[in-house]
């Protein structure tokens, strides 16, 4: 018998990167906090980094919004494990839709001060 799905898990909606428009992708990537999340995730194995482990200069509610925007734009996949939500950068899927765009964002760290 399958385990019941928790309320939090039911609320997770993941966009298919193949259906994301360029404008949606650019809007998601426009925010520096979201770009920093992506850069940190790029160096982590899939689903090993929980949302609460990011040192973000925003409130918890605002951080939740940023993660939701990244999910809705096809850049992020999340899974709930107990009370924590873990993340995966959907690099291959996003690159297939927008070749080179994510690479520009990830390379930004070498040019910022």
Secondary structure, 3 states (H helix, E strand, C coil): CCCCCCHHHHCCCCCCHHHCCHHHHHHHHCCHHHHHHHHHHHCCCCCCEEHHHCCCCCCHHHHHHHHHHHHHCCCEEEEEECCEEEEEECHHHHHHHCCCHHHHHHHHHHCCC
